[in-house]
């Protein structure tokens, strides 16, 4: 979002370059203000990051995502080489800053799952209550994730002192002054920017249409969890030995990763559509909700992978491995729950940008009016 919206009259006369330059100036300024705070926060908390990034890191992540999304969606009006290099460097910094908080959130999620499954409370007894493997599984997860988090912290601290980050900061400093725009940026904002924003929504809709939303049409999608199990009666191999009963761990991991990949891609497309709406001054609160749902999906999928990896740790007891298997299944249930939540929300939204354009910008480009549904 920008610091101050244009008036309606100024917005009608503004060129696409004016709008994008104003957006980039605001976000690059936020980047430069947050960068020293984020570096200081990382240096002040060795190995003890919070599940939610601190204010400086959170502001920096927000600016990085928006600049990167803007350069991707509206890249046709920027100098191609510069835009591609900037996106590559911003993606590097985004992955770097998200590394340690990601391990922290995974630790909170997995240890909380073990505690919930093995606990007793008035609402009911957990299925692992009293199980001998629960304490050992919890200790193993805590130890492995603490080690991963510490290594991630060292990596982040080293990279934040690198010449690569200084070069990116210099690039953002120049961006505050003037963005390298092409001649096409001189056209009217509505004529230049809206078609590119529409392309972002077309990609989002096409990606969503490829998802197996029918399989996720019931809460927690129990059928979805049995996709690696016995073959259906219609299969030619039905009645024979079921190969999936002896699926190698690597094959099972690959199957789940392939199943999650379209959803991870969709998460990126939702974020790009959100940022495109911000530039166009259209509502995005419904997309904010979808983004949060897909974030939960991603975190649960990552946590399930961590639990499965821990279960294959050499020389652990069968009881410990069993508990970790239950935790893995619990996180896959969370994955299915997120898919169900997405399917419920997606059908209520406009299928393309045209539906969002029925309400004009409230004050001008860059200012979001009230939210809407189809």
N, C-alpha and C positions, 0 to 999 in steps of 0.2 A: 504494500500500500504506500501511497505517497504522503508527504508531510501535509500538504494542503491541496484540496481538489480545485480544479479549474472551474470557472464559471461556465454556464451552459453556452454563452456566446463565444467565449474563448475556445471551448472544446470543439464547437462546430467549425471554427476556422483553423484549428491546430492541425499540423501535418502529422503523419505517422512518426516521423523522426522526432518531432517535438515531444510527443507522448512517450516514446521509448527512451529518449534521452532523459526526460524528467524521471521516469521510473528507475532507470539505471543509476542516475545521480543519487536518488534517495537510497537505493539499496546498497550502492557502493559506499556511500557515507555511513550507513549502518554497519557495513562490513568493517570499515576502518575504525569505527568507534568500538566495536565489540572485540576486535582482534587482540589488543593488548590485555583486555580483561580476561579473555579466554586463555591466553598464554599464562597469565598470572594464576588463574584458577587451577590449571593443570599442574603448574609447578608447586602449588600450595597443598595439593591433596595426593601425595604419592600412594597409589594403590587403594584409595578410599573414595572413589567417585560415587556420586549419587545416582539412583535409578533415573531421576529426572535431571538433565544437565543443568549446571548453574546458569545464572542469568546471562553472563557474558558468552558462555558457550552456546546457550540456547539462541541468543540473538544472532550470533555468528552463523549458526546452522540455518536459521531462518533466512538470513540474507543470501547465503550461498545457494540454498535451494531455489529461491526466487530469481536470482540472477541467472542461474543455470537453466531454469525452466523458461525464462523469457528468451534467452539466447537460442534455445531449441525450438520453441514454438514460432518465434518471429525471426528466425535465423535468416530468412530470405532477404531481409533489408540490411543485414550486416555484411561486412567484408568476410568472406567464407573462411579464409585461413585464420584470421584473428578469432572469429567466433568459435571455430573448432578447438583451437588451442586453449581458449578461455574455458570452454566447457570441460575439456580434459583436466585442466588444473583444478577447477572447482569440484569436479567429481572426486579427484584425489583427496582434496581437503575434506569433503563431506564424508567420505568413507573413513578417513583418519579420525575425525572428531567423533564419529558415531561408534567407534570401535569399543572403547572402554565402557561408556554408558550401556552399550548393548550387552556386554558380559554381566554388568551389574543387574540389569533388568532380567536377564536369563537366570541369574542366581536367585533373585527374589522370587521369580515365578516357579522355579523347580523346587527350591527348598520349601516354599509355601505349599506346593502340591504334595510333597512328602508329608509335611505336617498335617495337612488336611486329610489325606488318605489314611494316616495312621493315628489320627486323633479321635477323641471321644468328646461329644458335647450333647446338649439337649436335643439338637436337631437330628442326631443319629450317629452311630458308630462308623468310623471309616473302615473300608474293606481291608486295610492293612493294619488295623488296630491290634497291638500286641505282637505283630510279626517280627521275628528275630532279625530279619534283614533290613528293616526300616532304618534303625540308627546307623548301621554301616553304610547303607545307600546314601543317606543324607550327608554323612561325613565325607564320603567319596566325592559326591557332587560339589560340596563346599570346597574341598581341597583342590579339585581340578579347575573349578571356575575361579578360585582365588589366584591360582597360578596363572591362568590365562589372562585374567584382568591385570595382574602385575606386569606381565610381559607386554600387554597392550599399552599400559601406561608408559613403560620405558620407550616403546616405539613412538608413541605420540609425543612425548617430551623431546625425543631426539629430532623428530621431523619438524616440530614447531620452532626449532632453532636453525633449520636448514636454509640454504640459499634459495631453495625452491619456494618456500613460503614467502621469503622476502621479495622474490620476483613476482609472485602473485599479488602481494600487497602493492607493489609498484604498479602493476597492471590495473588494480582497482583505483589507485590514486589518479591515474591518467583517465580512467573511465568517468570520474567525477567531473572532469573538465569537458571532454568531448568523446562521444562514441564513434567508432569508425563505421559510419552508415553509407549505404549505397544511394545512388540517385533516386531509386524507387521510393526511398523514405520520404521524399518531398511531397508525395501524394496525400490526399485527404485520409485521415485516420480511419474513417469508416470503410473507405474503399480498399485500403491496404491491409489493415490489421484484422478486420472481421473475417475475411476468407481464410487467413492463417489460423485464427482462433477456431473457426469452423472445422478446419482440418484436424485440429487436436481432438475435437469432440467426435469426429468421424472415426478416428483411430480408437478412441475410448469405446464407442458403441460397437465397433467391429470386434474389439477384443472381448467385450462382455458377451457378445453373441456366441463366441466360441466356447464359453464356459459351460460346464455341465450343471446348470442351475437347477434342472429338474431333479438331479440326484441329491441336491442340497435343499429340496423343497420341504423337508421335515426337520424339526429341531434336532440338532446333534447328529443328523445324518448317519445313523447306525449302519445302513447299507453301504455307505461310502467307506467305512472302516474295513469291510470284508472284501474289498476289491482284489486283494491278493490271495483270497481263500479259494475254496473249491470252485470248479467250473460249473456254469449253469447247465441244465439238462439239454439245452439246444446246442451245446458245444460238441464237436466231433469226438473230443476226448472224454466225454462224460462217461463215467463207469469204469474208466481205466485208472491207473495210478495217477494221482494228481501231482504234477511236478512242483506246484507251488508249495506243497507240504514240506519240501526240502529246499526252499529258495535260499540261495546264499545271501549272507548279510549285505554284500555289495550290491546284489541284484535288487534286494528289497529297498535299499537306500536309493538306488537309481530310479526305481519305479515311483517312490514317494517324491523325489526331487522333480521328476518329470511332471507329476501330478500338481505340484505346487508352483511350478515355473509360470504358467499362465496367470496365476493370481498375483505373483510378484510383479510381473509385467503390468498387470492391470493397476496395481498400486502406484506405479510410476506414472501411468497415463492419467490417473485421477488427480495426482498432484499437478501435472502439467495443465490439465483443464482448469483446476482451481486458480492457478496463477494467470492463465489466460483471461479468466473472468475478472480477476482483479484489475488487469490492464484495461479491459473494456468497460469497467464500472458496473458489472452485472453481479447478481447475488451468488454466493458460493457456500452458504451455510449447509445446504444439503450435501454438497460435495465434501465439506469438512467432516460431516458425519461418516460418509463412506470412507474417507481417508482414515479416520480413527478405527473403523471396523477392519480395514485391510492392514493397518498397523498391528492390531491384535492378532490377525491371521499370521502375519510374518513372524511375530515374536513367538507365538505358539509353535509354529513349524520349526523355527530355529531351536527352541527348547526341546522339542521332540528329538531332533537330530543329536543334541547334546546328551540326552538321556540314553539314546540307543548306543552312542559311542561309549559312554561310561559303562554300559552293560557288557561291552566286549573287552573291558579292562582285564588283562591277564591275572590269574590267581585270585580272583574274587570268589566268594562262596556262591553256591547256587541260590541261596536265600536272598543275597544281595542283588544278584542278577534278576531274580524274579521281581523284586520291588522296583527296580529300574525299568523293567518291562511294563509294569503296571503304570508307572509314571509316564512312560512314553505313550501308552495308549490314552492316558488322561489328557495329554497335550494334543494328541491327534483328535480327541473329542472337541477340544477347544478350537482346533482348526475348522472342524465341521460346523461348529456353532457360529463361527465368524462367517463362514460361507452362507449359512442360512440367514444370518442377519443382513448380509449384503443383498441376497436375493430378494428379501422382503422390501428393502429400501429402493433397490434399483428400478423396480417396475413402476414406482411412483414418480420418477423423474423424467424430464423431457428427453427424447432420444437423440437430440442434436442441439446445436447452438441456437437454431431458430426459436426453440421454445424458451430459451433464456433471454432472447432479445425482445420479447413481447413487452417488457418493462424497460423503458429507456433509462440511461444513467441519471441518477438523482441530481447531481450537480455537475457532472462532467466525467471524463475518462479518469479512472483511478479511484472513484468513490463508489462503494458498493451499497445499493439500496436493499430493501427488505428481501428476505428469502422467499422462495416460492416452490411449489410442486406442480406437477402436471395436473 
